[in-house]
Amino acid sequence: MGAGRHSLVFPLTLIAVGVMLLLREFGYLHGDIVRYWPVLLIVWGLGMIWAARKG
């Protein structure tokens, strides 16, 4: 069950990044979103640690 959950994390992260970049291109988001990509890696890593501790 855990392996299936982890296999969705990477595709969902890519989709989220793509949506943010698309919204920025359409003018809905202002500023430099790309400079915050390390935060996504940190959140992803924390999510993996949290999932490992739960089960």
N, C-alpha and C positions, 0 to 999 in steps of 0.2 A: 504494500500500500504506500509506503514512503517513497519508493522509487518512482511511482507514477506521479506523485506530487512534485518531486524534484525535477522531473522531466518537463513540467509546465513552466517552471520559473524562468528559464532562459528565453523561451519564445514570448512569454508575457512581458518580460523586460524589454525585448526588442520591439514589441508592439507599442509599449508605452513610450519608448524613446522616439519611435517613428511618429506617433500621434503628436507628441510635443513639438517635434521639428516641423511637422506639417502645419500645426496651428500657428507656429511662429512665422512660417512662410506666408500664410494667409493673413497675418497681421493681428491675430487674436491674442498672441503672447508677445510682450515687448521685452527687450533686454537680450542678454546673451545666455540662452538656455544651455548651450553646449559646454559652457565653462563649469556647469554643475554636474557633469557626468560622473565624477568620482563619488558623489553622494549616492548615486544609484548603486555603485559597486559596494559601498559601505552598507547600505540598506539590504542589498542582496545577501551579503555575507552575514549580517546579523540575523536575517531570516533563516539562513541555513543553520546557524548556531542554535537558534530558537527551536527549529524543527528537530535537530539532533537531540536536544535536551528533553523534548517532549516524548520522544519515542524511539 
